[in-house]
């Protein structure tokens, strides 16, 4: 095997050309991934859904504190909110 300088130059040129062509795509994908990551898991738009999420978080904290009465009250509140007609 001999060292082929022309092949090395061609490989370097091909990599450079590929990076120039692909760089806008990589930047766009990075921006889209950053925007997706910033959105978070849930983005509720309904205030009732936000309230229910808050109540479920409180119920989970009460469950961890072994406060069964508080968890029952949270469950009842969620049931009432789900049963009530939307305005």
Secondary structure by P-SEA (a helix, b strand, c coil): ccccaaaaaaaaaaaaaaaaaaaaaaaaaaaaaaaaaaacccccccaaaaaaaaaaaaaaaaaaacaaaaaaaaaaaaaaaaacccc
